[in-house]
């Protein structure tokens, strides 16, 4: 299996769906002072400035598998574990998820060598 195939396999198997409603709900609640659902509150409360590089905006939220969530969290990506699963708080947009997984694999490889 090539590296590209490996990355594609991880994206297809372990990234379940984009969670647009989390970002939208956070934005709407901030603008209106409205209440947040328990899930959105859990994700919002878990995201600290340290996790988001001093307050970098979150561009997208993705629901990922437990396995991938744990791997990405260990590698320093911004993730939140809730009762409902792992949420990847992506701080970039305009690039494919494959780029993030490639970065994950490089970080893991670097950690294994170091």
DSSP file (Angstrom, degrees, kcal/mol; ACC not computed):
  #  RESIDUE AA STRUCTURE BP1 BP2  ACC     N-H-->O    O-->H-N    N-H-->O    O-->H-N    TCO  KAPPA ALPHA  PHI   PSI    X-CA   Y-CA   Z-CA
    1    1 A X              0   0    0      0, 0.0     2,-0.0     0, 0.0     0, 0.0   0.000 360.0 360.0 360.0 128.7    0.0    0.0    0.0
    2    2 A X     >  -     0   0    0      1,-0.1     4,-2.4     4,-0.0     5,-0.2  -0.283 360.0-108.6 -73.6 164.4    1.4    3.4   -1.0
    3    3 A X  H  > S+     0   0    0      1,-0.2     4,-2.6     2,-0.2     5,-0.2   0.906 121.8  52.4 -59.1 -41.4    1.6    6.3    1.4
    4    4 A X  H  > S+     0   0    0      1,-0.2     4,-2.5     2,-0.2    -1,-0.2   0.912 110.1  47.9 -61.9 -42.6   -1.2    8.0   -0.5
    5    5 A X  H  > S+     0   0    0      2,-0.2     4,-2.4     1,-0.2    -1,-0.2   0.892 111.0  51.5 -64.5 -39.9   -3.4    4.9   -0.3
    6    6 A X  H  X S+     0   0    0     -4,-2.4     4,-2.0     2,-0.2    -2,-0.2   0.925 111.6  46.3 -62.6 -45.7   -2.7    4.6    3.4
    7    7 A X  H  X S+     0   0    0     -4,-2.6     4,-2.4     2,-0.2    -2,-0.2   0.935 112.9  49.5 -62.5 -47.2   -3.7    8.3    4.0
    8    8 A X  H  X S+     0   0    0     -4,-2.5     4,-2.6     1,-0.2    -2,-0.2   0.889 109.0  53.4 -60.2 -40.5   -6.9    7.9    1.9
    9    9 A X  H  X S+     0   0    0     -4,-2.4     4,-2.4     2,-0.2     5,-0.3   0.908 109.0  48.5 -61.6 -43.7   -7.8    4.7    3.8
   10   10 A X  H  X S+     0   0    0     -4,-2.0     4,-3.0     2,-0.2     5,-0.5   0.922 112.0  49.3 -63.3 -44.4   -7.5    6.5    7.1
   11   11 A X  H  X S+     0   0    0     -4,-2.4     4,-1.3     1,-0.2    -2,-0.2   0.937 115.7  43.0 -60.4 -46.9   -9.6    9.5    5.9
   12   12 A X  H  < S+     0   0    0     -4,-2.6    -1,-0.2    -5,-0.2    -2,-0.2   0.843 123.3  36.6 -69.9 -33.8  -12.3    7.1    4.5
   13   13 A X  H  < S+     0   0    0     -4,-2.4    -2,-0.2    -5,-0.2    -3,-0.2   0.856 126.7  29.3 -87.1 -38.0  -12.4    4.8    7.6
   14   14 A X  H  < S+     0   0    0     -4,-3.0    51,-2.7    -5,-0.3     2,-0.7   0.533 100.0  75.3-111.8  -8.7  -11.8    7.2   10.5
   15   15 A X  E  <  -A   64   0A   0     -4,-1.3    49,-0.2    -5,-0.5    -1,-0.1  -0.910  56.6-179.9-107.0 110.4  -13.2   10.6    9.6
   16   16 A X  E     -     0   0A   0     47,-2.1     2,-0.3    -2,-0.7    -1,-0.2   0.950  50.2 -36.0 -81.1 -51.6  -17.0   10.2    9.9
   17   17 A X  E     -A   63   0A   0     46,-1.2    46,-2.8     2,-0.0     2,-0.3  -0.982  54.5 -95.1-169.7 156.5  -18.4   13.6    9.1
   18   18 A X  E     -A   62   0A   0     -2,-0.3     2,-0.8    44,-0.2    44,-0.3  -0.634  30.9-147.4 -77.7 136.5  -18.1   17.3    9.2
   19   19 A X    >>  +     0   0    0     42,-3.5     3,-1.4    -2,-0.3     4,-0.9  -0.579  30.2 162.8-107.5  68.0  -20.0   18.8   12.2
   20   20 A X  H 3>  +     0   0    0     -2,-0.8     4,-2.5     1,-0.3     5,-0.2   0.820  67.8  67.1 -55.7 -34.3  -21.1   22.1   10.8
   21   21 A X  H 3> S+     0   0    0      1,-0.2     4,-2.5     2,-0.2    -1,-0.3   0.795  94.1  58.0 -63.9 -27.1  -23.7   22.6   13.4
   22   22 A X  H <> S+     0   0    0     -3,-1.4     4,-2.5     2,-0.2    -1,-0.2   0.975 111.5  39.5 -66.1 -53.0  -21.1   22.9   16.2
   23   23 A X  H  X S+     0   0    0     -4,-0.9     4,-2.4     1,-0.2    -2,-0.2   0.914 118.2  49.0 -61.8 -43.2  -19.4   25.8   14.6
   24   24 A X  H  X S+     0   0    0     -4,-2.5     4,-2.6     1,-0.2    -1,-0.2   0.900 111.9  48.4 -63.7 -41.4  -22.7   27.4   13.5
   25   25 A X  H  X S+     0   0    0     -4,-2.5     4,-2.6    -5,-0.2     5,-0.2   0.903 111.4  50.0 -66.8 -41.4  -24.2   27.0   17.0
   26   26 A X  H  X S+     0   0    0     -4,-2.5     4,-2.2    -5,-0.2    -2,-0.2   0.929 113.2  46.6 -61.9 -44.1  -21.2   28.5   18.7
   27   27 A X  H  X S+     0   0    0     -4,-2.4     4,-2.1     2,-0.2    -2,-0.2   0.931 114.3  46.7 -64.3 -46.4  -21.2   31.5   16.3
   28   28 A X  H  X S+     0   0    0     -4,-2.6     4,-2.5     1,-0.2     6,-0.4   0.911 112.6  49.5 -63.1 -43.1  -24.9   32.0   16.7
   29   29 A X  H  X S+     0   0    0     -4,-2.6     4,-2.3     1,-0.2     5,-0.4   0.887 110.1  51.3 -64.6 -38.1  -24.8   31.7   20.5
   30   30 A X  H  < S+     0   0    0     -4,-2.2    -1,-0.2    -5,-0.2    -2,-0.2   0.904 114.3  43.8 -64.2 -40.6  -21.9   34.2   20.7
   31   31 A X  H  < S+     0   0    0     -4,-2.1    -2,-0.2     1,-0.2    -1,-0.2   0.867 127.2  28.3 -72.6 -36.7  -23.8   36.7   18.6
   32   32 A X  H  < S-     0   0    0     -4,-2.5    -2,-0.2    -5,-0.2    -3,-0.2   0.561  97.8-122.4-104.3 -10.2  -27.2   36.3   20.3
   33   33 A X     <  +     0   0    0     -4,-2.3    -3,-0.2    -5,-0.3    -4,-0.2   0.722  60.3 157.0  72.5  19.9  -26.2   35.3   23.8
   34   34 A X        -     0   0    0     -5,-0.4    -1,-0.2    -6,-0.4     2,-0.1  -0.158  46.2 -89.3 -76.9 171.0  -28.3   32.2   23.4
   35   35 A X        -     0   0    0     -3,-0.1     2,-0.3     1,-0.0    -1,-0.1  -0.459  36.4-139.1 -79.9 151.6  -28.0   28.8   25.1
   36   36 A X        -     0   0    0     -2,-0.1    -1,-0.0     1,-0.1   -10,-0.0  -0.838  19.9-109.5-110.1 148.5  -25.8   26.0   23.8
   37   37 A X     >  -     0   0    0     -2,-0.3     4,-2.8     1,-0.1     5,-0.2  -0.298  35.6-106.4 -67.9 161.6  -26.6   22.3   23.6
   38   38 A X  H  > S+     0   0    0      1,-0.2     4,-2.4     2,-0.2     5,-0.1   0.892 120.0  49.8 -57.9 -41.8  -24.7   20.0   26.0
   39   39 A X  H  > S+     0   0    0      2,-0.2     4,-2.3     1,-0.2    -1,-0.2   0.939 112.3  45.9 -64.8 -46.9  -22.6   18.6   23.2
   40   40 A X  H  > S+     0   0    0      1,-0.2     4,-2.9     2,-0.2    -2,-0.2   0.900 112.9  51.2 -64.3 -39.5  -21.6   22.1   21.9
   41   41 A X  H  X S+     0   0    0     -4,-2.8     4,-3.1     2,-0.2     5,-0.2   0.913 108.7  51.9 -61.9 -42.4  -20.9   23.3   25.4
   42   42 A X  H  X S+     0   0    0     -4,-2.4     4,-1.4    -5,-0.2    -2,-0.2   0.932 114.1  42.2 -61.4 -45.6  -18.7   20.2   26.0
   43   43 A X  H  X S+     0   0    0     -4,-2.3     4,-1.1     2,-0.2     3,-0.2   0.944 116.6  48.3 -66.0 -47.4  -16.7   20.9   22.8
   44   44 A X  H >< S+     0   0    0     -4,-2.9     3,-0.6     1,-0.2    -2,-0.2   0.912 111.9  48.7 -59.8 -45.3  -16.5   24.6   23.4
   45   45 A X  H 3< S+     0   0    0     -4,-3.1    -1,-0.2     1,-0.2    -2,-0.2   0.783 108.2  54.8 -69.3 -27.0  -15.4   24.3   27.1
   46   46 A X  H 3< S+     0   0    0     -4,-1.4     2,-0.9    -5,-0.2    -1,-0.2   0.716  86.7  90.4 -78.9 -20.7  -12.7   21.8   26.2
   47   47 A X    <<  -     0   0    0     -4,-1.1     2,-0.2    -3,-0.6    33,-0.1  -0.665  60.3-178.5 -82.5 107.6  -11.0   24.0   23.7
   48   48 A X     >  -     0   0    0     -2,-0.9     4,-1.5     1,-0.1     7,-0.2  -0.588  42.1-109.4 -99.0 165.0   -8.5   26.1   25.5
   49   49 A X  T  4>S+     0   0    0      1,-0.2     5,-3.3    -2,-0.2     6,-0.9   0.845 120.1  58.4 -60.9 -32.3   -6.2   28.8   24.1
   50   50 A X  T >45S+     0   0    0      1,-0.2     3,-1.1     3,-0.2    -1,-0.2   0.911 105.4  48.5 -63.6 -41.4   -3.3   26.4   24.6
   51   51 A X  T 345S+     0   0    0      1,-0.3    -1,-0.2    -3,-0.2    -2,-0.2   0.822 113.9  46.7 -68.4 -30.4   -5.0   23.8   22.3
   52   52 A X  T 3X5S-     0   0    0     -4,-1.5     4,-3.0    25,-0.0    -1,-0.3  -0.059 120.5-101.7-106.1  33.0   -5.7   26.3   19.6
   53   53 A X  T <45S-     0   0    0     -3,-1.1    -3,-0.2     1,-0.2    -2,-0.1   0.905  88.5 -35.4  53.9  50.7   -2.3   27.9   19.6
   54   54 A X  T  4<S-     0   0    0     -5,-3.3    -1,-0.2     1,-0.2    -4,-0.2   0.806 126.6 -36.9  77.5  29.7   -3.2   31.0   21.6
   55   55 A X  T  4 S+     0   0    0     -6,-0.9    -2,-0.2    -7,-0.2    -1,-0.2   0.710  79.2 170.2  99.2  21.0   -6.7   31.5   20.3
   56   56 A X     <  -     0   0    0     -4,-3.0    -1,-0.2    -7,-0.3    -2,-0.1  -0.412  43.1-103.4 -62.8 139.7   -6.5   30.6   16.6
   57   57 A X        -     0   0    0     34,-0.1     2,-0.5     1,-0.1    -1,-0.1  -0.380  26.5-124.8 -67.6 141.5  -10.0   30.4   15.1
   58   58 A X        -     0   0    0      1,-0.2    33,-0.2    -2,-0.1     3,-0.1  -0.767  25.2-175.7 -84.2 127.5  -11.5   27.0   14.6
   59   59 A X        +     0   0    0     31,-2.8     2,-0.3    -2,-0.5    32,-0.2   0.806  63.5   6.5 -93.4 -35.0  -12.5   26.7   10.9
   60   60 A X  E     - B   0  90A   0     30,-1.7    30,-2.4    32,-0.1     2,-0.4  -0.987  56.8-144.5-149.1 152.2  -14.2   23.2   11.0
   61   61 A X  E     - B   0  89A   0     -2,-0.3   -42,-3.5    28,-0.2     2,-0.4  -0.983  19.6-172.4-119.2 135.0  -15.3   20.5   13.3
   62   62 A X  E     -AB  18  88A   0     26,-2.1    26,-3.1    -2,-0.4     2,-0.5  -0.990  22.1-134.3-128.9 134.8  -15.0   16.8   12.3
   63   63 A X  E     -AB  17  87A   0    -46,-2.8   -47,-2.1    -2,-0.4   -46,-1.2  -0.778  36.4-179.6 -83.6 124.2  -16.3   13.7   14.1
   64   64 A X  E     -AB  15  86A   0     22,-2.2    22,-0.8    -2,-0.5   -49,-0.2  -0.811  31.1 -87.1-125.3 164.4  -13.5   11.1   14.0
   65   65 A X     >  -     0   0    0    -51,-2.7     4,-2.8    -2,-0.3     5,-0.2  -0.222  38.2-113.5 -64.8 158.3  -13.1    7.6   15.3
   66   66 A X  H  > S+     0   0    0      1,-0.2     4,-2.5     2,-0.2     5,-0.2   0.918 117.3  52.6 -57.9 -44.0  -11.8    7.0   18.8
   67   67 A X  H  > S+     0   0    0      1,-0.2     4,-2.0     2,-0.2    -1,-0.2   0.937 113.3  41.4 -60.1 -49.4   -8.6    5.5   17.4
   68   68 A X  H  > S+     0   0    0      2,-0.2     4,-3.0     1,-0.2     5,-0.3   0.897 112.7  55.3 -67.7 -39.4   -7.8    8.5   15.2
   69   69 A X  H  X S+     0   0    0     -4,-2.8     4,-2.4     1,-0.2    -2,-0.2   0.923 109.5  46.4 -58.5 -45.5   -8.9   11.0   17.9
   70   70 A X  H  X S+     0   0    0     -4,-2.5     4,-2.2     2,-0.2    -1,-0.2   0.913 113.9  48.6 -64.0 -43.1   -6.4    9.5   20.3
   71   71 A X  H  X S+     0   0    0     -4,-2.0     4,-1.6    -5,-0.2    -2,-0.2   0.933 113.5  46.1 -62.6 -46.4   -3.6    9.4   17.8
   72   72 A X  H  <>S+     0   0    0     -4,-3.0     5,-2.5     1,-0.2     4,-0.4   0.889 111.3  52.0 -66.7 -39.1   -4.2   13.0   16.7
   73   73 A X  H ><5S+     0   0    0     -4,-2.4     3,-1.3    -5,-0.3    -1,-0.2   0.925 109.4  49.8 -62.8 -44.1   -4.4   14.3   20.3
   74   74 A X  H 3<5S+     0   0    0     -4,-2.2    -1,-0.2     1,-0.3    -2,-0.2   0.836 108.9  53.8 -61.5 -32.3   -1.1   12.6   21.1
   75   75 A X  T 3<5S-     0   0    0     -4,-1.6    -1,-0.3    -5,-0.2    -2,-0.2   0.468 124.6-101.9 -85.2  -1.3    0.4   14.2   18.1
   76   76 A X  T < 5S+     0   0    0     -3,-1.3    -3,-0.2    -4,-0.4    -2,-0.1   0.556  71.5 142.7  97.2   8.3   -0.7   17.7   19.2
   77   77 A X      < -     0   0    0     -5,-2.5     2,-0.9    -6,-0.1    -1,-0.3  -0.421  62.7 -98.5 -74.8 159.9   -3.7   18.3   17.0
   78   78 A X        +     0   0    0     11,-0.3    11,-2.6    -2,-0.1     2,-0.3  -0.715  61.6 154.0 -84.9 106.0   -6.7   20.2   18.6
   79   79 A X  E     -C   88   0A   0     -2,-0.9     2,-0.4     9,-0.2     9,-0.2  -0.940  31.0-154.3-133.6 155.0   -9.2   17.5   19.6
   80   80 A X  E     -C   87   0A   0      7,-2.3     7,-2.9    -2,-0.3     2,-0.6  -0.998   8.3-150.7-129.9 131.1  -11.9   17.2   22.2
   81   81 A X  E     +C   86   0A   0     -2,-0.4     2,-0.2     5,-0.2     5,-0.2  -0.903  26.4 166.0-100.9 125.4  -13.2   13.9   23.6
   82   82 A X  E >   -C   85   0A   0      3,-2.7     3,-1.3    -2,-0.6   -43,-0.0  -0.732  54.7 -95.9-124.6 176.3  -16.8   14.0   24.7
   83   83 A X  T 3  S+     0   0    0      1,-0.3     3,-0.1    -2,-0.2   -44,-0.0   0.771 126.3  54.9 -62.3 -24.6  -19.3   11.3   25.6
   84   84 A X  T 3  S-     0   0    0      1,-0.3     2,-0.3   -45,-0.1    -1,-0.3   0.475 122.7 -88.8 -89.8  -3.5  -20.5   11.5   22.0
   85   85 A X  E <   - C   0  82A   0     -3,-1.3    -3,-2.7     2,-0.0     2,-0.4  -0.801  58.7 -37.9 130.2-171.5  -17.0   10.9   20.6
   86   86 A X  E     -BC  64  81A   0    -22,-0.8   -22,-2.2    -2,-0.3     2,-0.5  -0.771  46.4-160.6 -95.2 134.2  -13.9   12.7   19.4
   87   87 A X  E     -BC  63  80A   0     -7,-2.9    -7,-2.3    -2,-0.4     2,-0.7  -0.973   7.8-149.3-119.4 122.6  -14.1   16.0   17.7
   88   88 A X  E     -BC  62  79A   0    -26,-3.1   -26,-2.1    -2,-0.5     2,-1.0  -0.815   8.6-153.8 -89.8 116.6  -11.2   17.3   15.6
   89   89 A X  E     -B   61   0A   0    -11,-2.6     2,-0.4    -2,-0.7   -11,-0.3  -0.797  16.0-154.0 -94.4  97.8  -11.2   21.1   15.7
   90   90 A X  E     -B   60   0A   0    -30,-2.4   -31,-2.8    -2,-1.0   -30,-1.7  -0.582  15.6-167.5 -82.5 127.3   -9.5   22.0   12.5
   91   91 A X        +     0   0    0     -2,-0.4     2,-0.3   -33,-0.2    -1,-0.1   0.292  68.8  60.4 -98.3   9.2   -7.8   25.3   12.4
   92   92 A X        -     0   0    0    -32,-0.1     2,-0.3     3,-0.1   -33,-0.1  -0.919  56.8-175.0-130.8 159.1   -7.3   25.4    8.7
   93   93 A X        +     0   0    0     -2,-0.3     3,-0.1   -34,-0.1   -33,-0.0  -0.958  61.5  52.6-144.3 161.8   -9.6   25.3    5.6
   94   94 A X  S    S+     0   0    0      1,-0.3     2,-0.3    -2,-0.3    -1,-0.0   0.382  91.8  87.2  91.9  -5.8   -8.9   25.1    1.9
   95   95 A X  S    S-     0   0    0      1,-0.0    -1,-0.3     2,-0.0     2,-0.1  -0.887  83.0-100.7-121.3 157.9   -6.7   22.1    2.2
   96   96 A X    >>  -     0   0    0     -2,-0.3     3,-1.1     1,-0.1     4,-0.8  -0.342  23.3-119.2 -76.0 156.4   -7.8   18.4    2.1
   97   97 A X  H 3> S+     0   0    0      1,-0.3     4,-2.1     2,-0.2     3,-0.2   0.775 112.3  71.4 -61.9 -25.5   -8.1   16.3    5.2
   98   98 A X  H 3> S+     0   0    0      1,-0.2     4,-2.5     2,-0.2    -1,-0.3   0.862  92.0  56.6 -58.5 -35.4   -5.5   14.1    3.5
   99   99 A X  H <> S+     0   0    0     -3,-1.1     4,-2.1     2,-0.2    -1,-0.2   0.888 106.4  49.5 -63.8 -38.7   -3.0   16.9    4.3
  100  100 A X  H  X S+     0   0    0     -4,-0.8     4,-2.3    -3,-0.2    -2,-0.2   0.905 111.8  47.4 -66.6 -41.1   -3.8   16.7    8.0
  101  101 A X  H  X S+     0   0    0     -4,-2.1     4,-2.6     2,-0.2    -2,-0.2   0.888 110.2  52.6 -68.9 -38.3   -3.4   12.9    8.0
  102  102 A X  H  X S+     0   0    0     -4,-2.5     4,-2.1     2,-0.2    -1,-0.2   0.921 110.3  48.8 -60.3 -43.1   -0.1   13.2    6.1
  103  103 A X  H  X S+     0   0    0     -4,-2.1     4,-2.5     2,-0.2    -2,-0.2   0.896 109.5  52.8 -62.7 -40.7    1.0   15.6    8.8
  104  104 A X  H  X S+     0   0    0     -4,-2.3     4,-2.7     1,-0.2    -2,-0.2   0.939 109.2  48.3 -58.7 -48.6   -0.1   13.2   11.5
  105  105 A X  H  X S+     0   0    0     -4,-2.6     4,-2.4     1,-0.2    -1,-0.2   0.881 111.4  50.2 -63.1 -38.1    1.9   10.4   10.0
  106  106 A X  H  X S+     0   0    0     -4,-2.1     4,-2.6     2,-0.2    -1,-0.2   0.910 110.9  49.1 -65.9 -41.8    5.0   12.6    9.8
  107  107 A X  H  X S+     0   0    0     -4,-2.5     4,-2.4     2,-0.2    -2,-0.2   0.917 112.4  48.1 -63.2 -42.3    4.6   13.7   13.4
  108  108 A X  H  X S+     0   0    0     -4,-2.7     4,-2.2     2,-0.2    -2,-0.2   0.913 112.3  48.8 -64.8 -41.7    4.2   10.1   14.5
  109  109 A X  H  X S+     0   0    0     -4,-2.4     4,-1.7    -5,-0.2    -2,-0.2   0.910 111.7  49.6 -63.0 -42.3    7.3    9.0   12.5
  110  110 A X  H  X S+     0   0    0     -4,-2.6     4,-1.9     1,-0.2    -2,-0.2   0.893 111.1  49.1 -64.1 -40.7    9.3   11.9   13.9
  111  111 A X  H  < S+     0   0    0     -4,-2.4    -1,-0.2     1,-0.2    -2,-0.2   0.863 108.6  53.6 -67.1 -35.8    8.3   10.9   17.5
  112  112 A X  H  < S+     0   0    0     -4,-2.2    -1,-0.2     1,-0.2    -2,-0.2   0.862 113.1  43.2 -66.5 -34.7    9.2    7.3   16.8
  113  113 A X  H  <        0   0    0     -4,-1.7    -2,-0.2     1,-0.2    -1,-0.2   0.811 360.0 360.0 -78.8 -30.3   12.7    8.3   15.7
  114  114 A X     <        0   0    0     -4,-1.9    -1,-0.2    -5,-0.2    -2,-0.2   0.446 360.0 360.0 -82.7 360.0   13.2   10.9   18.5
